[in-house]
Amino acid sequence: MAIGSSLNVMNNAVSMGMNSGPAKGTIKSLAETPVHNTVHVDELGRPITKQQLLEPFVIPNLVGFSVATFLPGQPPHSHETMHELFYIIEGRGIFQIEGRDVEVTPGTFLHMAPQEKHGIWVPKDFQEPLRMVVTGVTIGEKKRL
């Protein structure tokens, strides 16, 4: 079965109330995963991009698994019902967590709890984009991010 049809089967199972997730796993290559824009846009109108390796909610409460690329300027935000997890793989950046700035480099892991205000940006004097693995888990009845 092709990956696309496999994902459709898994998404249908989740939407029909079968909350155990897919019956079989998947294997994907980051190099072959398309880059998509996210809803997070900086002050210049540039979106954060993601390569989505596992689509949101294919596994119940898991908001997917992706590699995100950040350029300068994402404003702080929070998620009402999601624990968000980040692992830095390339570049340097700044995480603002509840108003406190923390510089992050490859090998840094961060966990943001629900409603914890956070922002991520790359200062203009840094030479390369910030790339990180991003995933999250929703809690409670709401599935809103």
Phi, psi and chi 1 to 4 in degrees:
 res  aa     phi    psi   chi1   chi2   chi3   chi4
   1 MET       -  135.8 -179.8 -178.9  -57.2      -
   2 ALA   -70.5  156.5      -      -      -      -
   3 ILE   -58.3  -43.9  -70.9  175.4      -      -
   4 GLY   -58.5  -47.8      -      -      -      -
   5 SER   -69.9  -32.9   59.6      -      -      -
   6 SER   -62.3  -43.1  176.3      -      -      -
   7 LEU   -64.9  -37.9  -71.6  175.2      -      -
   8 ASN   -62.1  -43.1  -73.4  -22.5      -      -
   9 VAL   -60.8  -44.7  168.4      -      -      -
  10 MET   -65.6  -43.8  -69.5 -175.7  -76.1      -
  11 ASN   -62.9  -39.7  -75.4  -31.3      -      -
  12 ASN   -64.2  -40.4  -70.4  -20.6      -      -
  13 ALA   -62.8  -41.9      -      -      -      -
  14 VAL   -65.9  -44.3  170.2      -      -      -
  15 SER   -68.7  -23.4   66.5      -      -      -
  16 MET   -86.7    5.4  -67.0  171.0   51.4      -
  17 GLY    92.8    3.8      -      -      -      -
  18 MET   -83.7   95.2  -64.3  179.8 -132.7      -
  19 ASN   -88.7   15.9  -69.5  -24.4      -      -
  20 SER   -88.0   -7.5   62.7      -      -      -
  21 GLY    88.0 -174.5      -      -      -      -
  22 PRO   -68.9  151.9   23.4  -31.4      -      -
  23 ALA   -79.7  -21.9      -      -      -      -
  24 LYS  -133.6  151.2  -66.3 -172.8  178.8 -151.2
  25 GLY   -81.7 -170.7      -      -      -      -
  26 THR  -143.9  157.3 -173.0      -      -      -
  27 ILE  -126.7  128.3  -61.2  171.8      -      -
  28 LYS  -134.4  153.2  -76.8 -170.7  173.8 -178.0
  29 SER  -104.1  129.8  164.9      -      -      -
  30 LEU   -59.0  -39.5 -175.7   62.6      -      -
  31 ALA   -61.7  -25.0      -      -      -      -
  32 GLU  -102.7    4.8  -63.7  174.5    6.7      -
  33 THR   -92.7  124.5  -58.0      -      -      -
  34 PRO   -65.4  154.1   15.6  -20.8      -      -
  35 VAL   -93.5  130.3  175.5      -      -      -
  36 HIS  -125.4  149.4  -63.8  -72.3      -      -
  37 ASN   -75.8  147.1  -65.1  -20.2      -      -
  38 THR  -100.6  179.5   70.1      -      -      -
  39 VAL   -79.5  -13.6  -62.6      -      -      -
  40 HIS   -80.8  119.7  -59.9  -63.3      -      -
  41 VAL  -127.2  138.7  178.1      -      -      -
  42 ASP   -81.7 -179.8   69.0   19.3      -      -
  43 GLU   -65.0  -15.2   70.0  -85.3    1.6      -
  44 LEU   -97.2    3.9  -60.2  175.7      -      -
  45 GLY    84.0   11.0      -      -      -      -
  46 ARG   -90.4  125.4  -62.1  174.0  -58.6  175.8
  47 PRO   -80.8  153.9   30.4  -35.1      -      -
  48 ILE   -71.6  142.1  -66.9  168.0      -      -
  49 THR  -111.3  154.9   59.6      -      -      -
  50 LYS  -137.3  146.7  -82.8 -171.1  180.0  177.6
  51 GLN  -109.3  107.1  -69.4  173.7  -82.6      -
  52 GLN   -86.8  105.7 -165.5   76.6   39.6      -
  53 LEU   -81.8  -32.5  -65.4  164.4      -      -
  54 LEU  -133.9  123.2 -177.4   65.4      -      -
  55 GLU   -67.4  151.3  -65.8  -61.2  -39.3      -
  56 PRO   -58.1  136.4  -25.0   34.2      -      -
  57 PHE    66.4   12.5  -55.6  110.0      -      -
  58 VAL   -61.7  -39.2  169.0      -      -      -
  59 ILE  -102.1  125.6  -63.0  171.5      -      -
  60 PRO   -50.3  133.6  -26.5   35.2      -      -
  61 ASN    71.9   -6.5  -64.0    3.6      -      -
  62 LEU   -92.7  122.8 -174.8   70.4      -      -
  63 VAL   -83.6   23.3  -61.3      -      -      -
  64 GLY   100.5 -174.9      -      -      -      -
  65 PHE  -147.9  121.5 -171.5   89.3      -      -
  66 SER  -146.3  167.9   63.1      -      -      -
  67 VAL  -112.4  121.5  172.5      -      -      -
  68 ALA  -108.0  146.8      -      -      -      -
  69 THR  -119.9  125.2  -59.4      -      -      -
  70 PHE  -111.0  134.1  -70.7   71.9      -      -
  71 LEU  -109.0  172.3  -61.6  172.1      -      -
  72 PRO   -55.4  140.2  -26.3   34.8      -      -
  73 GLY   106.9   12.6      -      -      -      -
  74 GLN   -72.7  126.9 -177.3 -157.9    4.4      -
  75 PRO   -73.9  154.5   24.8  -30.7      -      -
  76 PRO   -59.9  150.0  -23.1   33.5      -      -
  77 HIS  -152.3  174.7   65.2  -80.2      -      -
  78 SER  -144.2  167.6   62.9      -      -      -
  79 HIS  -124.2  129.1  -56.8  -79.5      -      -
  80 GLU   -65.5  -39.0 -174.8  177.5  -31.7      -
  81 THR  -131.4   32.7   61.3      -      -      -
  82 MET  -134.9  135.1 -179.5  173.3   64.4      -
  83 HIS   -86.3  124.0  -72.3  -86.7      -      -
  84 GLU  -112.2  134.9 -164.4  166.9   22.0      -
  85 LEU  -121.2  135.4  -50.0  167.1      -      -
  86 PHE  -130.4  142.0  -57.4   90.4      -      -
  87 TYR  -135.6  118.8 -178.1   76.3      -      -
  88 ILE   -77.6  128.1  -49.9  -53.6      -      -
  89 ILE  -113.3  -25.3   55.5  176.1      -      -
  90 GLU  -151.1  148.7  -71.2  179.0   11.8      -
  91 GLY    82.3 -176.6      -      -      -      -
  92 ARG  -131.0  154.0  -65.5 -176.0  -49.9  151.8
  93 GLY  -162.1 -177.1      -      -      -      -
  94 ILE  -122.1  128.5  -54.8  -65.9      -      -
  95 PHE  -101.6  128.9  -98.4   72.1      -      -
  96 GLN  -102.6  121.3 -174.8  177.2   76.3      -
  97 ILE  -122.1  111.1  -54.3  162.1      -      -
  98 GLU    50.3   42.3  -63.7  -68.0  -18.7      -
  99 GLY    86.6   -3.3      -      -      -      -
 100 ARG  -104.5  129.6 -179.3  174.8   60.9  103.2
 101 ASP   -89.1  132.7  -68.6  -10.1      -      -
 102 VAL  -130.5  121.9  176.9      -      -      -
 103 GLU   -76.9  135.9 -175.3  171.4  -19.6      -
 104 VAL  -119.8  146.0  -64.8      -      -      -
 105 THR  -137.8  170.6   57.5      -      -      -
 106 PRO   -52.3  135.3  -30.8   38.9      -      -
 107 GLY    97.7   -8.2      -      -      -      -
 108 THR   -80.7  133.8  -56.6      -      -      -
 109 PHE  -113.3  137.3  171.0   80.2      -      -
 110 LEU  -132.6  143.5  -61.1  104.6      -      -
 111 HIS  -124.5  123.3  164.4 -133.2      -      -
 112 MET  -108.1  125.1  -61.1  -63.9  113.5      -
 113 ALA   -80.4  161.3      -      -      -      -
 114 PRO   -53.5  140.0  -27.0   35.7      -      -
 115 GLN    69.4    4.3  -58.5  179.5   20.6      -
 116 GLU   -82.4  113.2 -168.8  168.3   24.5      -
 117 LYS   -69.3  129.9 -164.0  161.3 -147.2   53.8
 118 HIS  -147.6  154.3   58.5  -77.8      -      -
 119 GLY  -143.8  156.6      -      -      -      -
 120 ILE  -135.6  131.4  -53.2  150.2      -      -
 121 TRP  -153.5  163.3   71.6   93.1      -      -
 122 VAL  -114.4  115.2  179.4      -      -      -
 123 PRO   -58.2  147.9  -26.9   37.0      -      -
 124 LYS   -60.3  -25.7  -67.9 -179.8  176.5  152.2
 125 ASP   -83.6   -4.6   60.1  -26.9      -      -
 126 PHE   -79.6  142.1  -72.8   15.7      -      -
 127 GLN   -87.9  -17.7  -62.5  -61.2  -48.6      -
 128 GLU  -134.2  158.8   56.5 -170.9   13.4      -
 129 PRO   -65.1  160.7  -14.8   24.9      -      -
 130 LEU   -98.6  123.9  175.8   64.5      -      -
 131 ARG  -117.9  137.5  -67.1 -173.3   73.4 -148.2
 132 MET  -150.2  153.7   65.5 -173.4   76.7      -
 133 VAL   -82.3  135.2  173.7      -      -      -
 134 VAL  -131.7  133.9 -179.4      -      -      -
 135 THR  -150.6  174.3 -169.5      -      -      -
 136 GLY  -165.3  164.3      -      -      -      -
 137 VAL  -131.8  127.7  176.5      -      -      -
 138 THR   -83.7  154.5   59.0      -      -      -
 139 ILE  -127.2  159.0   59.1  168.2      -      -
 140 GLY    74.2 -169.3      -      -      -      -
 141 GLU   -77.1  -32.0  -68.1  -61.3  -45.8      -
 142 LYS   -74.3  139.2  -65.8 -178.6 -178.0  178.5
 143 LYS  -107.9   10.7  -59.9  -66.1 -174.4 -137.3
 144 ARG   -72.9  141.3 -156.9  168.9   54.3  151.2
 145 LEU   -87.7      -  -56.1  177.3      -      -
